[in-house]
Amino acid sequence: TKNGVIVLDRADGSLATLSMQNQPDRAVALKRRDTSELLAEELRRLDPDNTYASAVKFGVDKLHSGGEVTAKPAESAAEKADKAAEAKAPAAKKAPAKKAASK
């Protein structure tokens, strides 16, 4: 803050130390809250997710439109590795001709 740094340190979990510049340190009792309490607080503060809602609506409309979608089977990891190796490997070069033995 404009008056200095404020530090709240909870070393043991139930009792914290509040430190402010030009003020004596104070012990503050802080109750540990259950996970269910923390989740309930977070859920109360959630705003509607409009993007998710439109994606679900669009997806449901697509399902009801009757269009069929066919998916091709996924490639196995071995097939992908073979294709990658073929793409990276340079074309085979002919071996250089052997020199004739000098006399």
N, C-alpha and C positions, 0 to 999 in steps of 0.2 A: 504494500500500500504506500501511499505518499508519506506515511509516518514511520515506515520501516518494514522489516520482514516479520511475518507472523508464522510461527512454527507450531504445529500440533503433532506431537509424537506419542504414539500409543505403543510402548515397548512390550507390555505384558498382556495387552488385550482388553483389560477392563478399566484401567486407570491411565489417563493420558496427561501429558504435560503441555500446557499452553504457554508459549514464550512469545512475548512481544517486546519490541525495542522500548527502552526506558520504563519498563514495567516489571514487577517481580513475576517470577514463574508461578503458574497456578496449576494445581492438580484438578483435573476434570474427570468425573466419572462418566464413562461412555459404555452404554449397554450394548453387548453384542446382539445383533439381530439374526433371526433364523433366515435360512435361504428362502423359505416360503414368503416371509415378510418382504425381503428384498425384491423377489420376483413380482409380487403383487404391486409394489410401488412402481417398478419399471413398467408393468403392463398398464397401470393407470395413466401413465404419461405418454403412451404410444399414440401417435397420430395415425389416421387411416393411411394405408399403403395403396395409393391410387394406381401406381404402376403395376403392382401385383394384381389388383382387382381387374384392371383392363386386360392383363395377360390371361387371367383365368377366364374372363368373359369371352375373349377372342378365341381361346382354345376350346371352350365348350361349344361356341358357335360353329367352329370348324368341325368338331366331332359330329354335330347334328346336321351338317350340310350334306353328308353322305358321300363325299369324295373319298376315294380310296387312295391311300398312300402306301407304296411298297418300298421297303428298305432293302438294300442289298446287304448281304452278310459282311460283317467286319472282317478285315484281314487279320490273320494271326500275326503274332510278333515275329515269327520266323520268316513269313512272307515279306513283311515290312523290312526286316534286316537284309534279306536277299536283294530286294529292289534298291535299297540304299547302297549296298555294296556295288551293285551293277552300275548305278549312276555315278559313283565316285571313282570306280576303277577306270584308268585310261585304256584306250584301245591297245590291243596287244601289238607289240612292235616285233619286227623280224630281228633275229639275232644278227649281229654284224658278220659279214663274210670273213672267213679265216684267211690270214695272210699266207701266201705261198712261201714255202720254206726257201730261204735264200741259199745259194750255192757258193 
